Amino acid sequence: MKLPPFEYVAPNSLTKACELLRDKKNKAIPIAGGTVLLMALKNRLKTPNLLVDLHNLPKSLHHIAYSPKQGLTLGGLVSLRQAANHTVVRDKYPIFVQALLSVGSPQLQAMGTLGGNLCQDNLCVYYNRSPMLRQALEPCHKLGGKICHTISGSKTCWATYCGDVAPALLALQAKVKIIGPGSEKVIPLQKFYTADGKKPNILKPGEILTEIQVPPPRPRSGGAYLKLRIRKAIDYPLLGAAFWHSLRNGEAVCEEATLVLTGVERAPLFIQETETLKGRRLEGKIIEDLAEAAYRRAHPLHTVCELTPKYRKDMVRVYVREAVRLALQQVLKGGTL
């Protein structure tokens, strides 16, 4: 399928890129790796007048840096494979590497960027299809219509967030830097997502996600990311679970923990019940209670072709238990930290 007609420009300054994206408003779209965007263009899900290539932007958007005090800093144009292969990332943030290497195939990891992955659109089987297959359906909310094919009668879009990288970064309490025309801000990654299927993140026309900031790892900490999918490559997560925790020195008692799910809501889903883990040993009933809390909060819908919502919900318990087990094993057996 051919791409739609558009103008193309590759600015060499961040200021110019922001201005171009702002001036054209929603009719200008940035492109980095393009692994998701090109398919959306071919399927006419997006029809921009202008495509703004970000690859010529300053080196700061391509860098990886680490310091014991500030932690890890990654430019928005760093590729997923580049981040996964970096020595410090592998040694200090194994949960992040697990998430990076679960995205698509090696070729897609080499092309896709961190910023682009975090900004990816939500998915729905009724939306992510070719124009020919969409002919039989009335346009949905995401296509400018007034109907949701997933939940009959809904006045909002229920497209699901299905990213791998965000849950791991959220579990690590990452922040992101956003730059726009004359503005710059750093916010927790959690506040980046809107839980709106139609517009999944807070970026305004002219704004670009330029940097990811991850705090330094705490002593005796570790985590795990697990992904449910049919094929070992290419597939988006039908369910993903990212669990991170730190233990007290000399004890198997939890100091801090976070659990984030993906593929089950319109935004990455924080499981707030991890707050009750502090000061307790992660074993037996404690783990079962956490898995049950995650099960109750997860609401997968029929937004994908593979596996039923009921099966994906049932698997939440299994994946949470296993993620906690692997995270504990990583710390108690020495792990990499």
C-alpha positions as CSV (number, residue, x, y, z in Angstrom):
1,M,0.0,0.0,0.0
2,K,1.3,3.4,-1.0
3,L,2.0,6.3,1.5
4,P,-0.3,9.3,1.2
5,P,1.2,12.5,-0.2
6,F,3.0,14.8,2.2
7,E,5.8,17.3,2.4
8,Y,9.0,16.2,4.1
9,V,11.5,18.3,6.1
10,A,14.5,17.4,8.3
11,P,15.4,20.4,10.5
12,N,18.8,20.4,12.2
13,S,17.7,22.3,15.3
14,L,15.2,21.5,18.0
15,T,13.7,25.0,17.9
16,K,13.0,24.7,14.2
17,A,11.4,21.3,14.6
18,C,9.1,22.5,17.4
19,E,8.1,25.5,15.3
20,L,7.3,23.4,12.3
21,L,5.2,21.0,14.3
22,R,3.4,23.9,16.0
23,D,2.7,25.9,12.9
24,K,1.1,23.0,11.1
25,K,-0.7,21.9,14.3
26,N,-2.2,18.5,13.9
27,K,-1.4,18.3,10.2
28,A,2.3,18.0,11.0
29,I,3.7,14.8,12.5
30,P,7.2,14.0,13.8
31,I,9.0,10.8,12.6
32,A,11.9,9.1,14.3
33,G,12.2,5.4,13.7
34,G,8.8,5.3,11.9
35,T,8.2,1.6,12.8
36,V,4.6,2.3,13.9
37,L,4.0,5.6,12.0
38,L,4.6,4.3,8.5
39,M,2.0,1.6,8.9
40,A,-0.5,4.1,10.2
41,L,0.2,6.3,7.1
42,K,-0.2,3.4,4.7
43,N,-3.6,2.5,6.4
44,R,-4.6,6.2,6.2
45,L,-5.1,6.3,10.0
46,K,-2.9,9.5,9.9
47,T,-2.8,11.8,6.9
48,P,-0.3,14.6,7.7
49,N,0.5,17.5,5.3
50,L,4.0,17.6,6.7
51,L,6.4,14.9,8.0
52,V,9.1,16.3,10.3
53,D,12.2,14.0,10.5
54,L,14.0,14.3,13.8
55,H,17.2,12.4,13.0
56,N,19.2,15.6,12.3
57,L,18.5,17.1,15.7
58,P,21.4,17.7,18.2
59,K,23.5,14.9,19.6
60,S,22.0,15.4,23.0
61,L,18.9,13.5,21.8
62,H,21.1,10.5,20.8
63,H,23.1,10.2,24.0
64,I,23.2,7.8,27.0
65,A,24.8,9.0,30.2
66,Y,24.9,7.7,33.8
67,S,26.1,9.1,37.2
68,P,25.7,7.5,40.6
69,K,23.9,10.7,41.9
70,Q,21.7,11.6,38.9
71,G,21.1,8.1,37.5
72,L,20.5,7.3,33.9
73,T,19.8,9.8,31.1
74,L,18.7,8.8,27.6
75,G,18.0,11.0,24.6
76,G,14.7,10.5,23.0
77,L,16.3,9.4,19.7
78,V,18.3,6.6,21.3
79,S,17.2,3.3,19.6
80,L,15.8,0.5,21.7
81,R,18.7,-1.8,20.7
82,Q,21.3,0.9,21.5
83,A,19.9,1.3,25.0
84,A,19.6,-2.5,25.6
85,N,23.2,-3.0,24.5
86,H,24.7,-0.3,26.7
87,T,26.8,-1.7,29.5
88,V,25.4,0.5,32.3
89,V,21.8,-0.1,31.3
90,R,22.4,-3.9,31.3
91,D,24.2,-3.9,34.6
92,K,22.0,-1.4,36.5
93,Y,18.6,-1.7,35.0
94,P,17.9,-5.3,34.0
95,I,14.1,-4.8,34.0
96,F,14.5,-2.0,31.5
97,V,16.6,-4.3,29.2
98,Q,14.0,-7.1,29.4
99,A,11.3,-4.7,28.3
100,L,13.5,-3.2,25.5
101,L,14.3,-6.7,24.1
102,S,10.6,-7.8,24.2
103,V,9.6,-5.1,21.6
104,G,9.0,-6.4,18.1
105,S,12.0,-8.0,16.4
106,P,15.7,-7.1,16.4
107,Q,15.2,-5.1,13.2
108,L,12.4,-3.1,14.8
109,Q,14.5,-2.6,17.9
110,A,17.3,-1.2,15.8
111,M,15.0,1.3,14.1
112,G,12.6,2.3,16.9
113,T,13.5,5.1,19.3
114,L,12.7,5.4,23.0
115,G,10.8,8.7,22.5
116,G,8.8,7.2,19.7
117,N,8.0,4.1,21.7
118,L,6.8,6.1,24.7
119,C,4.6,8.2,22.4
120,Q,3.0,5.3,20.5
121,D,-0.7,5.4,19.8
122,N,-3.2,3.2,21.5
123,L,-4.5,0.1,19.7
124,C,-7.9,-1.3,18.8
125,V,-8.8,-4.1,16.4
126,Y,-11.6,-1.9,14.9
127,Y,-9.2,1.0,14.3
128,N,-5.8,-0.6,13.3
129,R,-6.9,-2.1,10.0
130,S,-6.7,-1.2,6.3
131,P,-9.2,1.2,4.7
132,M,-10.8,-1.7,2.9
133,L,-11.6,-3.5,6.1
134,R,-12.8,-0.3,7.8
135,Q,-15.4,0.2,5.0
136,A,-17.9,-2.1,6.8
137,L,-17.7,-0.1,10.0
138,E,-19.1,3.3,10.9
139,P,-16.1,5.7,11.8
140,C,-15.3,5.3,15.5
141,H,-14.3,8.1,18.0
142,K,-10.7,7.7,17.1
143,L,-11.5,8.3,13.4
144,G,-13.7,11.3,14.2
145,G,-16.9,9.4,14.5
146,K,-19.4,9.1,17.3
147,I,-19.3,5.4,18.1
148,C,-17.1,2.9,19.9
149,H,-17.2,-0.6,18.4
150,T,-15.5,-2.1,21.5
151,I,-18.0,-0.9,24.1
152,S,-21.5,-0.2,22.5
153,G,-22.9,3.1,23.5
154,S,-19.7,4.5,24.9
155,K,-19.1,8.3,24.4
156,T,-15.3,7.8,24.6
157,C,-12.7,5.8,22.9
158,W,-11.5,2.6,24.6
159,A,-8.4,1.8,22.5
160,T,-5.8,0.1,24.7
161,Y,-2.3,1.1,25.6
162,C,0.0,-1.8,24.5
163,G,3.6,-0.6,25.1
164,D,6.4,-2.6,26.6
165,V,8.9,0.1,27.5
166,A,6.7,2.4,29.5
167,P,5.7,-0.1,32.2
168,A,9.4,-0.9,33.0
169,L,10.3,2.8,33.1
170,L,7.2,3.6,35.2
171,A,8.2,0.8,37.7
172,L,11.6,2.5,37.9
173,Q,9.9,5.9,38.6
174,A,11.3,7.5,35.5
175,K,10.7,11.1,34.3
176,V,10.6,12.6,30.9
177,K,11.7,16.0,29.5
178,I,9.4,17.7,27.0
179,I,10.5,20.7,24.9
180,G,8.2,23.0,22.9
181,P,8.4,26.4,21.3
182,G,9.8,28.5,24.2
183,S,9.0,25.9,26.9
184,E,10.7,23.1,28.7
185,K,9.5,20.9,31.5
186,V,10.4,17.6,33.3
187,I,7.5,15.5,34.5
188,P,7.0,12.0,36.0
189,L,6.4,9.6,33.2
190,Q,3.1,8.6,34.9
191,K,1.7,12.1,34.2
192,F,2.6,11.8,30.5
193,Y,-0.4,9.4,29.8
194,T,-3.9,10.6,29.7
195,A,-6.0,7.4,29.8
196,D,-7.8,8.7,26.7
197,G,-7.9,6.1,23.9
198,K,-8.2,8.9,21.3
199,K,-5.3,10.9,22.6
200,P,-3.0,8.8,24.8
201,N,-0.5,11.4,25.9
202,I,-0.3,15.0,26.9
203,L,1.9,16.3,24.0
204,K,0.6,19.4,22.4
205,P,1.4,20.5,18.8
206,G,5.0,21.7,18.7
207,E,6.2,19.6,21.7
208,I,8.8,16.8,21.5
209,L,9.8,14.3,24.1
210,T,13.5,14.8,24.2
211,E,14.9,12.9,27.2
212,I,14.2,10.1,29.7
213,Q,15.6,10.3,33.2
214,V,15.8,7.2,35.4
215,P,16.8,7.5,39.1
216,P,19.9,5.6,40.2
217,P,19.0,2.0,41.4
218,R,18.6,1.5,45.1
219,P,20.8,-1.0,47.0
220,R,19.4,-4.5,46.9
221,S,16.9,-3.7,44.2
222,G,15.7,-5.6,41.2
223,G,12.8,-6.2,38.9
224,A,11.2,-8.2,36.1
225,Y,9.1,-7.6,33.0
226,L,7.0,-10.4,31.6
227,K,5.0,-10.2,28.3
228,L,2.1,-12.3,27.1
229,R,1.9,-12.7,23.3
230,I,1.2,-15.3,20.6
231,R,4.4,-14.9,18.6
232,K,7.9,-14.4,20.1
233,A,8.5,-11.4,17.8
234,I,6.5,-8.5,16.3
235,D,3.4,-8.9,18.6
236,Y,2.3,-6.1,21.0
237,P,1.7,-7.2,24.6
238,L,-1.7,-8.8,25.1
239,L,-0.6,-8.4,28.8
240,G,2.6,-7.1,30.3
241,A,3.6,-7.0,34.0
242,A,6.6,-4.9,35.3
243,F,7.5,-5.4,39.0
244,W,10.3,-3.7,40.8
245,H,11.3,-3.7,44.4
246,S,14.1,-3.1,46.9
247,L,14.8,-5.0,50.1
248,R,16.2,-4.0,53.5
249,N,19.9,-4.8,54.0
250,G,20.4,-8.3,55.4
251,E,16.7,-9.1,55.2
252,A,14.1,-10.2,52.7
253,V,11.7,-7.4,53.8
254,C,10.3,-5.0,51.2
255,E,11.5,-1.4,51.4
256,E,9.7,-0.2,48.3
257,A,7.8,-1.8,45.4
258,T,6.0,-0.8,42.2
259,L,3.8,-2.9,39.8
260,V,2.6,-1.7,36.4
261,L,0.5,-3.5,33.9
262,T,0.1,-2.9,30.2
263,G,-2.4,-4.2,27.6
264,V,-5.3,-4.0,30.0
265,E,-6.3,-0.3,30.1
266,R,-6.2,2.9,28.1
267,A,-2.9,3.8,29.9
268,P,-0.2,1.9,31.7
269,L,-1.9,0.7,34.9
270,F,-0.3,1.3,38.3
271,I,-1.3,-1.2,41.0
272,Q,-1.5,0.9,44.1
273,E,-1.7,-2.0,46.5
274,T,2.1,-2.3,46.3
275,E,2.1,0.4,49.0
276,T,1.0,-2.2,51.5
277,L,4.1,-4.3,50.8
278,K,6.5,-2.0,52.7
279,G,7.9,-3.6,55.8
280,R,6.6,-7.0,54.9
281,R,8.2,-10.2,53.5
282,L,7.3,-11.0,49.9
283,E,6.1,-14.5,50.3
284,G,3.0,-16.7,50.3
285,K,-0.3,-14.8,51.0
286,I,1.4,-11.4,50.5
287,I,2.2,-12.2,46.9
288,E,-1.2,-13.8,46.3
289,D,-3.0,-10.7,47.6
290,L,-1.0,-8.5,45.2
291,A,-1.8,-10.8,42.3
292,E,-5.5,-10.7,43.3
293,A,-5.4,-6.9,43.5
294,A,-3.9,-6.7,40.0
295,Y,-6.5,-9.1,38.7
296,R,-9.4,-6.9,40.1
297,R,-8.0,-3.7,38.6
298,A,-7.2,-5.1,35.1
299,H,-9.9,-4.7,32.5
300,P,-8.7,-6.1,29.2
301,L,-11.3,-5.6,26.4
302,H,-11.9,-7.1,22.9
303,T,-9.5,-4.6,21.3
304,V,-7.2,-7.3,19.9
305,C,-7.8,-10.4,17.7
306,E,-5.7,-12.9,19.8
307,L,-6.9,-14.4,23.1
308,T,-10.1,-13.5,24.9
309,P,-10.4,-10.7,27.4
310,K,-11.2,-13.3,30.1
311,Y,-8.1,-15.3,29.4
312,R,-5.9,-12.2,29.4
313,K,-7.5,-11.2,32.8
314,D,-7.0,-14.6,34.2
315,M,-3.3,-14.5,33.2
316,V,-2.8,-11.3,35.3
317,R,-2.5,-13.4,38.4
318,V,0.0,-15.8,36.8
319,Y,2.2,-13.0,35.4
320,V,2.3,-11.0,38.6
321,R,3.2,-14.0,40.7
322,E,6.0,-14.9,38.3
323,A,7.3,-11.3,38.0
324,V,7.5,-11.0,41.8
325,R,9.3,-14.4,42.0
326,L,11.9,-13.4,39.4
327,A,12.5,-10.0,40.9
328,L,13.1,-11.6,44.4
329,Q,15.4,-14.2,42.9
330,Q,17.4,-11.5,41.2
331,V,18.1,-9.7,44.5
332,L,18.4,-12.6,46.9
333,K,20.8,-14.5,44.6
334,G,23.0,-11.5,44.0
335,G,21.5,-10.6,40.6
336,T,23.3,-7.8,38.8
337,L,23.0,-5.0,41.4
